[in-house]
Amino acid sequence: MKPSHIEHIGIAVSSLDEVIPYYEQLLGQKCYSIEEVADQKVKTAFFKVGQTKIELLEPTSPESTIAKWLEKNPRGGVHHIAFNVDGVQVALDECAAANIQLIDTKPRKGAEGLNIAFLHPKSTHGVLTELCEQPK
């Protein structure tokens, strides 16, 4: 696996409405996309900084992984880092062969229509890692 770039940095927040204005001021730009990802029970907001995106994640249900993460980290913060790869399934297979614990064994749809999969932080030195690719 050879990532081409950092696709995005995911930041968990309790309220997009409260946090978006901070990032708009900090980055000097407007949020370019707000989207709900129903199967992940989150609402996302995106900013682009160079080739990398900042993804804000607000839970839409107490059962979402973001809501559970925020219970342990009530101030919010960096939730995950996502790398762009050419072929999420190939990358997952390589990670499994290297004994990296997978959260997802198959790619699934994420925000912005990306194919995504996660690697478990127990195997990635405490960093929840997402693999992403544009659908073909």
N, CA, C and O atoms as CSV, one atom per row, in Angstrom:
chain,resi,resn,atom,element,x,y,z
A,1,MET,N,N,0.855,-1.182,0.000
A,1,MET,CA,C,0.000,0.000,0.000
A,1,MET,C,C,0.892,1.233,0.000
A,1,MET,O,O,1.834,1.344,0.785
A,2,LYS,N,N,0.574,2.143,-0.890
A,2,LYS,CA,C,1.325,3.394,-0.943
A,2,LYS,C,C,0.317,4.533,-1.091
A,2,LYS,O,O,-0.120,4.823,-2.205
A,3,PRO,N,N,-0.061,5.183,0.017
A,3,PRO,CA,C,-1.017,6.290,-0.078
A,3,PRO,C,C,-0.457,7.423,-0.937
A,3,PRO,O,O,0.741,7.706,-0.914
A,4,SER,N,N,-1.348,8.064,-1.694
A,4,SER,CA,C,-0.922,9.193,-2.521
A,4,SER,C,C,-0.892,10.495,-1.734
A,4,SER,O,O,-0.098,11.388,-2.027
A,5,HIS,N,N,-1.773,10.600,-0.719
A,5,HIS,CA,C,-1.811,11.813,0.099
A,5,HIS,C,C,-2.744,11.607,1.291
A,5,HIS,O,O,-3.488,10.627,1.350
A,6,ILE,N,N,-2.695,12.531,2.224
A,6,ILE,CA,C,-3.668,12.531,3.316
A,6,ILE,C,C,-4.963,13.058,2.717
A,6,ILE,O,O,-5.029,14.204,2.272
A,7,GLU,N,N,-5.978,12.227,2.707
A,7,GLU,CA,C,-7.269,12.608,2.123
A,7,GLU,C,C,-7.976,13.606,3.042
A,7,GLU,O,O,-8.446,14.654,2.598
A,8,HIS,N,N,-8.042,13.264,4.325
A,8,HIS,CA,C,-8.636,14.194,5.289
A,8,HIS,C,C,-8.244,13.844,6.709
A,8,HIS,O,O,-7.748,12.754,6.997
A,9,ILE,N,N,-8.480,14.795,7.576
A,9,ILE,CA,C,-8.344,14.591,9.015
A,9,ILE,C,C,-9.747,14.746,9.587
A,9,ILE,O,O,-10.384,15.785,9.411
A,10,GLY,N,N,-10.225,13.709,10.272
A,10,GLY,CA,C,-11.569,13.710,10.845
A,10,GLY,C,C,-11.540,14.245,12.265
A,10,GLY,O,O,-10.752,13.791,13.094
A,11,ILE,N,N,-12.405,15.215,12.541
A,11,ILE,CA,C,-12.484,15.845,13.856
A,11,ILE,C,C,-13.902,15.681,14.379
A,11,ILE,O,O,-14.858,16.140,13.753
A,12,ALA,N,N,-14.040,15.025,15.529
A,12,ALA,CA,C,-15.346,14.805,16.147
A,12,ALA,C,C,-15.769,16.069,16.890
A,12,ALA,O,O,-14.986,16.660,17.634
A,13,VAL,N,N,-17.026,16.472,16.674
A,13,VAL,CA,C,-17.580,17.666,17.331
A,13,VAL,C,C,-18.988,17.355,17.814
A,13,VAL,O,O,-19.674,16.499,17.254
A,14,SER,N,N,-19.409,18.050,18.848
A,14,SER,CA,C,-20.775,17.883,19.351
A,14,SER,C,C,-21.787,18.622,18.490
A,14,SER,O,O,-22.934,18.193,18.358
A,15,SER,N,N,-21.356,19.741,17.902
A,15,SER,CA,C,-22.277,20.561,17.117
A,15,SER,C,C,-21.557,21.225,15.946
A,15,SER,O,O,-20.653,22.037,16.143
A,16,LEU,N,N,-21.962,20.876,14.733
A,16,LEU,CA,C,-21.405,21.543,13.551
A,16,LEU,C,C,-21.701,23.034,13.587
A,16,LEU,O,O,-20.849,23.850,13.236
A,17,ASP,N,N,-22.916,23.389,14.013
A,17,ASP,CA,C,-23.306,24.801,14.047
A,17,ASP,C,C,-22.369,25.631,14.922
A,17,ASP,O,O,-22.102,26.795,14.625
A,18,GLU,N,N,-21.875,25.032,15.996
A,18,GLU,CA,C,-20.967,25.751,16.882
A,18,GLU,C,C,-19.533,25.799,16.350
A,18,GLU,O,O,-18.825,26.780,16.574
A,19,VAL,N,N,-19.106,24.761,15.656
A,19,VAL,CA,C,-17.701,24.630,15.277
A,19,VAL,C,C,-17.393,25.183,13.887
A,19,VAL,O,O,-16.298,25.698,13.667
A,20,ILE,N,N,-18.326,25.088,12.952
A,20,ILE,CA,C,-18.079,25.574,11.587
A,20,ILE,C,C,-17.604,27.026,11.562
A,20,ILE,O,O,-16.640,27.321,10.856
A,21,PRO,N,N,-18.231,27.948,12.298
A,21,PRO,CA,C,-17.749,29.337,12.248
A,21,PRO,C,C,-16.280,29.501,12.662
A,21,PRO,O,O,-15.567,30.339,12.110
A,22,TYR,N,N,-15.837,28.702,13.628
A,22,TYR,CA,C,-14.425,28.763,14.029
A,22,TYR,C,C,-13.516,28.402,12.849
A,22,TYR,O,O,-12.564,29.126,12.557
A,23,TYR,N,N,-13.804,27.290,12.174
A,23,TYR,CA,C,-12.957,26.871,11.059
A,23,TYR,C,C,-13.068,27.827,9.875
A,23,TYR,O,O,-12.085,28.046,9.168
A,24,GLU,N,N,-14.249,28.399,9.650
A,24,GLU,CA,C,-14.378,29.386,8.576
A,24,GLU,C,C,-13.485,30.596,8.853
A,24,GLU,O,O,-12.842,31.118,7.943
A,25,GLN,N,N,-13.447,31.034,10.102
A,25,GLN,CA,C,-12.592,32.170,10.462
A,25,GLN,C,C,-11.118,31.778,10.397
A,25,GLN,O,O,-10.305,32.510,9.833
A,26,LEU,N,N,-10.776,30.634,10.971
A,26,LEU,CA,C,-9.389,30.184,11.007
A,26,LEU,C,C,-8.818,30.004,9.600
A,26,LEU,O,O,-7.695,30.424,9.323
A,27,LEU,N,N,-9.596,29.380,8.716
A,27,LEU,CA,C,-9.111,29.041,7.381
A,27,LEU,C,C,-9.399,30.111,6.339
A,27,LEU,O,O,-8.874,30.051,5.226
A,28,GLY,N,N,-10.240,31.104,6.694
A,28,GLY,CA,C,-10.563,32.161,5.750
A,28,GLY,C,C,-11.375,31.683,4.564
A,28,GLY,O,O,-11.246,32.207,3.458
A,29,GLN,N,N,-12.210,30.688,4.799
A,29,GLN,CA,C,-13.058,30.146,3.728
A,29,GLN,C,C,-14.323,29.558,4.324
A,29,GLN,O,O,-14.387,29.257,5.515
A,30,LYS,N,N,-15.319,29.403,3.482
A,30,LYS,CA,C,-16.586,28.804,3.899
A,30,LYS,C,C,-16.501,27.288,3.797
A,30,LYS,O,O,-15.764,26.746,2.974
A,31,CYS,N,N,-17.250,26.628,4.628
A,31,CYS,CA,C,-17.429,25.186,4.536
A,31,CYS,C,C,-18.023,24.899,3.157
A,31,CYS,O,O,-19.011,25.526,2.775
A,32,TYR,N,N,-17.441,23.967,2.407
A,32,TYR,CA,C,-17.924,23.741,1.045
A,32,TYR,C,C,-18.961,22.628,0.932
A,32,TYR,O,O,-19.596,22.489,-0.114
A,33,SER,N,N,-19.149,21.827,1.996
A,33,SER,CA,C,-20.104,20.732,1.895
A,33,SER,C,C,-20.546,20.284,3.277
A,33,SER,O,O,-19.723,20.105,4.175
A,34,ILE,N,N,-21.838,20.106,3.438
A,34,ILE,CA,C,-22.403,19.484,4.631
A,34,ILE,C,C,-23.248,18.325,4.137
A,34,ILE,O,O,-24.071,18.485,3.236
A,35,GLU,N,N,-23.041,17.153,4.731
A,35,GLU,CA,C,-23.694,15.940,4.237
A,35,GLU,C,C,-23.986,15.010,5.405
A,35,GLU,O,O,-23.177,14.886,6.324
A,36,GLU,N,N,-25.130,14.362,5.368
A,36,GLU,CA,C,-25.429,13.333,6.351
A,36,GLU,C,C,-25.102,11.970,5.752
A,36,GLU,O,O,-25.479,11.668,4.620
A,37,VAL,N,N,-24.398,11.157,6.524
A,37,VAL,CA,C,-24.099,9.780,6.131
A,37,VAL,C,C,-24.930,8.911,7.066
A,37,VAL,O,O,-24.499,8.569,8.167
A,38,ALA,N,N,-26.128,8.560,6.608
A,38,ALA,CA,C,-27.131,7.918,7.459
A,38,ALA,C,C,-26.651,6.606,8.067
A,38,ALA,O,O,-26.876,6.358,9.251
A,39,ASP,N,N,-25.993,5.762,7.273
A,39,ASP,CA,C,-25.598,4.458,7.813
A,39,ASP,C,C,-24.487,4.571,8.859
A,39,ASP,O,O,-24.290,3.648,9.649
A,40,GLN,N,N,-23.769,5.679,8.874
A,40,GLN,CA,C,-22.749,5.901,9.900
A,40,GLN,C,C,-23.267,6.789,11.038
A,40,GLN,O,O,-22.564,7.032,12.019
A,41,LYS,N,N,-24.500,7.264,10.890
A,41,LYS,CA,C,-25.146,8.092,11.911
A,41,LYS,C,C,-24.325,9.344,12.243
A,41,LYS,O,O,-24.116,9.683,13.408
A,42,VAL,N,N,-23.866,10.021,11.179
A,42,VAL,CA,C,-23.107,11.257,11.343
A,42,VAL,C,C,-23.517,12.278,10.297
A,42,VAL,O,O,-24.038,11.947,9.232
A,43,LYS,N,N,-23.264,13.527,10.641
A,43,LYS,CA,C,-23.371,14.629,9.694
A,43,LYS,C,C,-21.964,15.197,9.573
A,43,LYS,O,O,-21.292,15.421,10.580
A,44,THR,N,N,-21.519,15.430,8.340
A,44,THR,CA,C,-20.161,15.886,8.095
A,44,THR,C,C,-20.153,17.286,7.489
A,44,THR,O,O,-21.102,17.705,6.827
A,45,ALA,N,N,-19.070,17.985,7.733
A,45,ALA,CA,C,-18.828,19.291,7.111
A,45,ALA,C,C,-17.373,19.294,6.662
A,45,ALA,O,O,-16.497,18.817,7.383
A,46,PHE,N,N,-17.112,19.834,5.467
A,46,PHE,CA,C,-15.770,19.770,4.891
A,46,PHE,C,C,-15.191,21.141,4.571
A,46,PHE,O,O,-15.888,22.072,4.168
A,47,PHE,N,N,-13.877,21.213,4.774
A,47,PHE,CA,C,-13.046,22.351,4.365
A,47,PHE,C,C,-11.859,21.767,3.622
A,47,PHE,O,O,-11.431,20.650,3.914
A,48,LYS,N,N,-11.322,22.513,2.662
A,48,LYS,CA,C,-10.150,22.038,1.925
A,48,LYS,C,C,-8.965,22.946,2.252
A,48,LYS,O,O,-9.062,24.171,2.175
A,49,VAL,N,N,-7.866,22.331,2.611
A,49,VAL,CA,C,-6.630,23.049,2.897
A,49,VAL,C,C,-5.558,22.412,2.023
A,49,VAL,O,O,-5.041,21.344,2.350
A,50,GLY,N,N,-5.228,23.058,0.922
A,50,GLY,CA,C,-4.316,22.448,-0.043
A,50,GLY,C,C,-4.974,21.208,-0.613
A,50,GLY,O,O,-6.114,21.263,-1.074
A,51,GLN,N,N,-4.272,20.101,-0.587
A,51,GLN,CA,C,-4.805,18.845,-1.105
A,51,GLN,C,C,-5.566,18.066,-0.029
A,51,GLN,O,O,-6.223,17.069,-0.330
A,52,THR,N,N,-5.478,18.518,1.214
A,52,THR,CA,C,-6.070,17.797,2.339
A,52,THR,C,C,-7.357,18.455,2.782
A,52,THR,O,O,-7.499,19.677,2.730
A,53,LYS,N,N,-8.297,17.629,3.220
A,53,LYS,CA,C,-9.568,18.142,3.730
A,53,LYS,C,C,-9.617,18.007,5.249
A,53,LYS,O,O,-8.981,17.132,5.836
A,54,ILE,N,N,-10.379,18.886,5.860
A,54,ILE,CA,C,-10.747,18.775,7.266
A,54,ILE,C,C,-12.204,18.325,7.251
A,54,ILE,O,O,-13.055,18.981,6.650
A,55,GLU,N,N,-12.489,17.207,7.913
A,55,GLU,CA,C,-13.850,16.683,7.998
A,55,GLU,C,C,-14.311,16.802,9.445
A,55,GLU,O,O,-13.746,16.172,10.338
A,56,LEU,N,N,-15.342,17.615,9.670
A,56,LEU,CA,C,-15.962,17.710,10.986
A,56,LEU,C,C,-17.076,16.677,11.037
A,56,LEU,O,O,-17.838,16.540,10.080
A,57,LEU,N,N,-17.178,15.945,12.146
A,57,LEU,CA,C,-18.149,14.864,12.286
A,57,LEU,C,C,-19.026,15.098,13.505
A,57,LEU,O,O,-18.535,15.149,14.633
A,58,GLU,N,N,-20.320,15.239,13.273
A,58,GLU,CA,C,-21.297,15.411,14.352
A,58,GLU,C,C,-22.191,14.174,14.391
A,58,GLU,O,O,-22.726,13.774,13.357
A,59,PRO,N,N,-22.366,13.561,15.562
A,59,PRO,CA,C,-23.242,12.385,15.619
A,59,PRO,C,C,-24.701,12.777,15.399
A,59,PRO,O,O,-25.138,13.845,15.828
A,60,THR,N,N,-25.445,11.905,14.730
A,60,THR,CA,C,-26.885,12.127,14.546
A,60,THR,C,C,-27.699,11.159,15.396
A,60,THR,O,O,-28.929,11.195,15.383
A,61,SER,N,N,-27.011,10.300,16.129
A,61,SER,CA,C,-27.666,9.310,16.984
A,61,SER,C,C,-26.735,8.977,18.142
A,61,SER,O,O,-25.515,8.982,17.975
A,62,PRO,N,N,-27.300,8.684,19.325
A,62,PRO,CA,C,-26.448,8.272,20.443
A,62,PRO,C,C,-25.723,6.950,20.184
A,62,PRO,O,O,-24.747,6.635,20.865
A,63,GLU,N,N,-26.196,6.175,19.202
A,63,GLU,CA,C,-25.556,4.895,18.878
A,63,GLU,C,C,-24.388,5.030,17.906
A,63,GLU,O,O,-23.696,4.047,17.641
A,64,SER,N,N,-24.159,6.216,17.376
A,64,SER,CA,C,-23.075,6.363,16.402
A,64,SER,C,C,-21.725,6.217,17.090
A,64,SER,O,O,-21.588,6.484,18.283
A,65,THR,N,N,-20.728,5.786,16.313
A,65,THR,CA,C,-19.385,5.655,16.868
A,65,THR,C,C,-18.839,7.017,17.292
A,65,THR,O,O,-18.051,7.100,18.234
A,66,ILE,N,N,-19.246,8.072,16.614
A,66,ILE,CA,C,-18.791,9.416,16.982
A,66,ILE,C,C,-19.392,9.821,18.328
A,66,ILE,O,O,-18.697,10.405,19.159
A,67,ALA,N,N,-20.672,9.520,18.556
A,67,ALA,CA,C,-21.298,9.830,19.852
A,67,ALA,C,C,-20.586,9.084,20.973
A,67,ALA,O,O,-20.338,9.651,22.037
A,68,LYS,N,N,-20.262,7.833,20.744
A,68,LYS,CA,C,-19.558,7.037,21.763
A,68,LYS,C,C,-18.160,7.588,22.008
A,68,LYS,O,O,-17.693,7.621,23.147
A,69,TRP,N,N,-17.495,8.019,20.948
A,69,TRP,CA,C,-16.168,8.602,21.082
A,69,TRP,C,C,-16.245,9.899,21.887
A,69,TRP,O,O,-15.398,10.163,22.740
A,70,LEU,N,N,-17.282,10.712,21.602
A,70,LEU,CA,C,-17.437,11.980,22.315
A,70,LEU,C,C,-17.771,11.777,23.800
A,70,LEU,O,O,-17.460,12.636,24.627
A,71,GLU,N,N,-18.397,10.656,24.138
A,71,GLU,CA,C,-18.638,10.363,25.555
A,71,GLU,C,C,-17.321,10.259,26.309
A,71,GLU,O,O,-17.219,10.697,27.455
A,72,LYS,N,N,-16.319,9.681,25.668
A,72,LYS,CA,C,-15.003,9.526,26.288
A,72,LYS,C,C,-14.139,10.776,26.131
A,72,LYS,O,O,-13.202,10.994,26.899
A,73,ASN,N,N,-14.466,11.596,25.124
A,73,ASN,CA,C,-13.699,12.804,24.795
A,73,ASN,C,C,-14.675,13.968,24.616
A,73,ASN,O,O,-14.869,14.430,23.492
A,74,PRO,N,N,-15.290,14.450,25.692
A,74,PRO,CA,C,-16.391,15.411,25.566
A,74,PRO,C,C,-16.024,16.748,24.910
A,74,PRO,O,O,-16.908,17.466,24.443
A,75,ARG,N,N,-14.766,17.080,24.870
A,75,ARG,CA,C,-14.369,18.337,24.210
A,75,ARG,C,C,-14.218,18.150,22.700
A,75,ARG,O,O,-14.020,19.123,21.972
A,76,GLY,N,N,-14.309,16.914,22.232
A,76,GLY,CA,C,-14.098,16.639,20.817
A,76,GLY,C,C,-12.614,16.570,20.514
A,76,GLY,O,O,-11.786,16.530,21.424
A,77,GLY,N,N,-12.285,16.557,19.240
A,77,GLY,CA,C,-10.883,16.541,18.839
A,77,GLY,C,C,-10.644,15.626,17.656
A,77,GLY,O,O,-11.582,15.127,17.034
A,78,VAL,N,N,-9.373,15.414,17.356
A,78,VAL,CA,C,-9.000,14.585,16.206
A,78,VAL,C,C,-9.488,13.160,16.450
A,78,VAL,O,O,-9.142,12.528,17.448
A,79,HIS,N,N,-10.287,12.678,15.530
A,79,HIS,CA,C,-10.874,11.344,15.624
A,79,HIS,C,C,-10.108,10.333,14.770
A,79,HIS,O,O,-9.857,9.210,15.208
A,80,HIS,N,N,-9.733,10.737,13.540
A,80,HIS,CA,C,-9.017,9.819,12.648
A,80,HIS,C,C,-8.250,10.570,11.576
A,80,HIS,O,O,-8.461,11.760,11.340
A,81,ILE,N,N,-7.355,9.836,10.937
A,81,ILE,CA,C,-6.647,10.351,9.771
A,81,ILE,C,C,-6.967,9.416,8.607
A,81,ILE,O,O,-6.995,8.196,8.764
A,82,ALA,N,N,-7.207,10.005,7.444
A,82,ALA,CA,C,-7.588,9.219,6.266
A,82,ALA,C,C,-6.553,9.391,5.159
A,82,ALA,O,O,-6.125,10.503,4.850
A,83,PHE,N,N,-6.166,8.274,4.576
A,83,PHE,CA,C,-5.205,8.274,3.482
A,83,PHE,C,C,-5.886,7.858,2.191
A,83,PHE,O,O,-6.707,6.941,2.183
A,84,ASN,N,N,-5.548,8.527,1.109
A,84,ASN,CA,C,-6.044,8.150,-0.207
A,84,ASN,C,C,-5.171,7.022,-0.747
A,84,ASN,O,O,-3.945,7.134,-0.784
A,85,VAL,N,N,-5.818,5.933,-1.164
A,85,VAL,CA,C,-5.103,4.791,-1.734
A,85,VAL,C,C,-5.731,4.431,-3.074
A,85,VAL,O,O,-6.868,4.803,-3.364
A,86,ASP,N,N,-4.988,3.719,-3.864
A,86,ASP,CA,C,-5.502,3.215,-5.132
A,86,ASP,C,C,-5.946,1.777,-4.893
A,86,ASP,O,O,-5.159,0.842,-5.038
A,87,GLY,N,N,-7.219,1.607,-4.523
A,87,GLY,CA,C,-7.759,0.278,-4.257
A,87,GLY,C,C,-7.848,-0.023,-2.775
A,87,GLY,O,O,-6.906,-0.557,-2.190
A,88,VAL,N,N,-8.965,0.314,-2.167
A,88,VAL,CA,C,-9.145,0.073,-0.734
A,88,VAL,C,C,-9.079,-1.417,-0.423
A,88,VAL,O,O,-8.458,-1.807,0.566
A,89,GLN,N,N,-9.705,-2.258,-1.243
A,89,GLN,CA,C,-9.694,-3.698,-0.948
A,89,GLN,C,C,-8.273,-4.259,-0.988
A,89,GLN,O,O,-7.895,-5.063,-0.137
A,90,VAL,N,N,-7.501,-3.840,-1.962
A,90,VAL,CA,C,-6.110,-4.291,-2.060
A,90,VAL,C,C,-5.344,-3.853,-0.816
A,90,VAL,O,O,-4.577,-4.632,-0.250
A,91,ALA,N,N,-5.551,-2.609,-0.389
A,91,ALA,CA,C,-4.872,-2.098,0.806
A,91,ALA,C,C,-5.301,-2.868,2.051
A,91,ALA,O,O,-4.470,-3.174,2.906
A,92,LEU,N,N,-6.590,-3.183,2.159
A,92,LEU,CA,C,-7.070,-3.976,3.299
A,92,LEU,C,C,-6.416,-5.359,3.312
A,92,LEU,O,O,-5.996,-5.846,4.361
A,93,ASP,N,N,-6.335,-5.977,2.149
A,93,ASP,CA,C,-5.715,-7.301,2.050
A,93,ASP,C,C,-4.241,-7.241,2.468
A,93,ASP,O,O,-3.751,-8.133,3.160
A,94,GLU,N,N,-3.540,-6.182,2.044
A,94,GLU,CA,C,-2.136,-6.015,2.430
A,94,GLU,C,C,-2.011,-5.812,3.937
A,94,GLU,O,O,-1.113,-6.369,4.569
A,95,CYS,N,N,-2.911,-5.015,4.513
A,95,CYS,CA,C,-2.886,-4.769,5.961
A,95,CYS,C,C,-3.166,-6.055,6.730
A,95,CYS,O,O,-2.491,-6.346,7.718
A,96,ALA,N,N,-4.152,-6.822,6.287
A,96,ALA,CA,C,-4.474,-8.087,6.950
A,96,ALA,C,C,-3.276,-9.037,6.888
A,96,ALA,O,O,-2.968,-9.715,7.869
A,97,ALA,N,N,-2.608,-9.084,5.749
A,97,ALA,CA,C,-1.433,-9.949,5.599
A,97,ALA,C,C,-0.293,-9.505,6.515
A,97,ALA,O,O,0.550,-10.313,6.902
A,98,ALA,N,N,-0.274,-8.213,6.858
A,98,ALA,CA,C,0.752,-7.678,7.764
A,98,ALA,C,C,0.296,-7.717,9.220
A,98,ALA,O,O,0.921,-7.109,10.089
A,99,ASN,N,N,-0.801,-8.440,9.483
A,99,ASN,CA,C,-1.354,-8.586,10.840
A,99,ASN,C,C,-1.825,-7.278,11.459
A,99,ASN,O,O,-1.756,-7.103,12.675
A,100,ILE,N,N,-2.301,-6.366,10.629
A,100,ILE,CA,C,-2.929,-5.138,11.109
A,100,ILE,C,C,-4.413,-5.436,11.273
A,100,ILE,O,O,-5.069,-5.909,10.345
A,101,GLN,N,N,-4.931,-5.156,12.457
A,101,GLN,CA,C,-6.337,-5.460,12.752
A,101,GLN,C,C,-7.251,-4.533,11.953
A,101,GLN,O,O,-7.081,-3.314,11.972
A,102,LEU,N,N,-8.218,-5.117,11.255
A,102,LEU,CA,C,-9.158,-4.367,10.434
A,102,LEU,C,C,-10.457,-4.146,11.195
A,102,LEU,O,O,-10.916,-5.027,11.923
A,103,ILE,N,N,-11.041,-2.983,11.027
A,103,ILE,CA,C,-12.419,-2.759,11.477
A,103,ILE,C,C,-13.353,-3.191,10.358
A,103,ILE,O,O,-14.366,-3.848,10.596
A,104,ASP,N,N,-13.000,-2.816,9.142
A,104,ASP,CA,C,-13.777,-3.191,7.954
A,104,ASP,C,C,-12.956,-4.171,7.126
A,104,ASP,O,O,-11.783,-3.927,6.845
A,105,THR,N,N,-13.574,-5.275,6.739
A,105,THR,CA,C,-12.887,-6.221,5.862
A,105,THR,C,C,-13.192,-5.958,4.391
A,105,THR,O,O,-12.513,-6.475,3.504
A,106,LYS,N,N,-14.208,-5.158,4.144
A,106,LYS,CA,C,-14.604,-4.767,2.790
A,106,LYS,C,C,-14.855,-3.260,2.777
A,106,LYS,O,O,-15.280,-2.706,3.790
A,107,PRO,N,N,-14.605,-2.591,1.661
A,107,PRO,CA,C,-14.910,-1.158,1.564
A,107,PRO,C,C,-16.417,-0.904,1.677
A,107,PRO,O,O,-17.236,-1.760,1.342
A,108,ARG,N,N,-16.755,0.289,2.157
A,108,ARG,CA,C,-18.149,0.738,2.226
A,108,ARG,C,C,-18.193,2.193,1.793
A,108,ARG,O,O,-17.156,2.840,1.646
A,109,LYS,N,N,-19.392,2.699,1.590
A,109,LYS,CA,C,-19.546,4.075,1.137
A,109,LYS,C,C,-19.420,5.036,2.313
A,109,LYS,O,O,-19.972,4.807,3.389
A,110,GLY,N,N,-18.687,6.106,2.084
A,110,GLY,CA,C,-18.520,7.156,3.074
A,110,GLY,C,C,-18.980,8.488,2.518
A,110,GLY,O,O,-19.599,8.551,1.456
A,111,ALA,N,N,-18.677,9.540,3.235
A,111,ALA,CA,C,-19.022,10.896,2.799
A,111,ALA,C,C,-18.356,11.193,1.460
A,111,ALA,O,O,-17.319,10.621,1.123
A,112,GLU,N,N,-18.964,12.083,0.716
A,112,GLU,CA,C,-18.499,12.506,-0.602
A,112,GLU,C,C,-18.406,11.361,-1.597
A,112,GLU,O,O,-17.701,11.469,-2.600
A,113,GLY,N,N,-19.117,10.251,-1.329
A,113,GLY,CA,C,-19.162,9.125,-2.242
A,113,GLY,C,C,-17.904,8.277,-2.270
A,113,GLY,O,O,-17.762,7.414,-3.136
A,114,LEU,N,N,-16.983,8.507,-1.333
A,114,LEU,CA,C,-15.741,7.740,-1.312
A,114,LEU,C,C,-15.985,6.303,-0.870
A,114,LEU,O,O,-16.903,6.032,-0.096
A,115,ASN,N,N,-15.166,5.393,-1.360
A,115,ASN,CA,C,-15.097,4.039,-0.819
A,115,ASN,C,C,-14.128,4.110,0.345
A,115,ASN,O,O,-13.016,4.617,0.198
A,116,ILE,N,N,-14.543,3.601,1.514
A,116,ILE,CA,C,-13.732,3.746,2.719
A,116,ILE,C,C,-13.641,2.441,3.489
A,116,ILE,O,O,-14.448,1.532,3.293
A,117,ALA,N,N,-12.655,2.360,4.363
A,117,ALA,CA,C,-12.514,1.262,5.314
A,117,ALA,C,C,-11.582,1.740,6.421
A,117,ALA,O,O,-10.716,2.588,6.202
A,118,PHE,N,N,-11.778,1.177,7.618
A,118,PHE,CA,C,-10.993,1.606,8.775
A,118,PHE,C,C,-10.091,0.497,9.290
A,118,PHE,O,O,-10.425,-0.686,9.229
A,119,LEU,N,N,-8.930,0.917,9.804
A,119,LEU,CA,C,-7.988,0.042,10.484
A,119,LEU,C,C,-8.108,0.317,11.978
A,119,LEU,O,O,-8.269,1.467,12.388
A,120,HIS,N,N,-8.030,-0.721,12.785
A,120,HIS,CA,C,-8.240,-0.577,14.227
A,120,HIS,C,C,-7.045,0.127,14.890
A,120,HIS,O,O,-5.892,-0.196,14.604
A,121,PRO,N,N,-7.332,1.090,15.775
A,121,PRO,CA,C,-6.230,1.805,16.431
A,121,PRO,C,C,-5.341,0.921,17.309
A,121,PRO,O,O,-4.214,1.304,17.622
A,122,LYS,N,N,-5.830,-0.255,17.710
A,122,LYS,CA,C,-4.977,-1.177,18.479
A,122,LYS,C,C,-3.785,-1.643,17.654
A,122,LYS,O,O,-2.751,-2.021,18.205
A,123,SER,N,N,-3.932,-1.615,16.329
A,123,SER,CA,C,-2.856,-2.060,15.443
A,123,SER,C,C,-2.132,-0.914,14.754
A,123,SER,O,O,-1.179,-1.139,14.008
A,124,THR,N,N,-2.575,0.309,14.998
A,124,THR,CA,C,-1.992,1.461,14.297
A,124,THR,C,C,-1.433,2.481,15.291
A,124,THR,O,O,-1.459,3.688,15.048
A,125,HIS,N,N,-0.937,1.977,16.393
A,125,HIS,CA,C,-0.296,2.811,17.415
A,125,HIS,C,C,-1.226,3.893,17.946
A,125,HIS,O,O,-0.810,5.026,18.188
A,126,GLY,N,N,-2.502,3.521,18.124
A,126,GLY,CA,C,-3.473,4.407,18.750
A,126,GLY,C,C,-4.174,5.379,17.819
A,126,GLY,O,O,-4.986,6.188,18.270
A,127,VAL,N,N,-3.877,5.315,16.531
A,127,VAL,CA,C,-4.483,6.258,15.583
A,127,VAL,C,C,-5.509,5.518,14.723
A,127,VAL,O,O,-5.149,4.631,13.949
A,128,LEU,N,N,-6.787,5.884,14.859
A,128,LEU,CA,C,-7.804,5.328,13.974
A,128,LEU,C,C,-7.461,5.781,12.563
A,128,LEU,O,O,-7.345,6.977,12.294
A,129,THR,N,N,-7.301,4.818,11.666
A,129,THR,CA,C,-6.838,5.106,10.311
A,129,THR,C,C,-7.894,4.688,9.308
A,129,THR,O,O,-8.426,3.579,9.359
A,130,GLU,N,N,-8.187,5.601,8.394
A,130,GLU,CA,C,-9.165,5.349,7.334
A,130,GLU,C,C,-8.450,5.286,6.000
A,130,GLU,O,O,-7.545,6.075,5.728
A,131,LEU,N,N,-8.860,4.347,5.178
A,131,LEU,CA,C,-8.369,4.242,3.811
A,131,LEU,C,C,-9.493,4.673,2.885
A,131,LEU,O,O,-10.634,4.246,3.062
A,132,CYS,N,N,-9.190,5.513,1.897
A,132,CYS,CA,C,-10.213,6.084,1.011
A,132,CYS,C,C,-9.792,5.981,-0.434
A,132,CYS,O,O,-8.603,5.976,-0.755
A,133,GLU,N,N,-10.793,5.899,-1.313
A,133,GLU,CA,C,-10.549,6.011,-2.752
A,133,GLU,C,C,-11.797,6.526,-3.427
A,133,GLU,O,O,-12.916,6.294,-2.971
A,134,GLN,N,N,-11.584,7.229,-4.521
A,134,GLN,CA,C,-12.699,7.656,-5.364
A,134,GLN,C,C,-13.275,6.406,-6.028
A,134,GLN,O,O,-12.519,5.550,-6.488
A,135,PRO,N,N,-14.617,6.291,-6.084
A,135,PRO,CA,C,-15.178,5.122,-6.776
A,135,PRO,C,C,-14.824,5.150,-8.255
A,135,PRO,O,O,-14.687,6.209,-8.867
A,136,LYS,N,N,-14.679,3.944,-8.809
A,136,LYS,CA,C,-14.300,3.851,-10.226
A,136,LYS,C,C,-15.492,3.584,-11.091
A,136,LYS,O,O,-15.359,3.476,-12.310
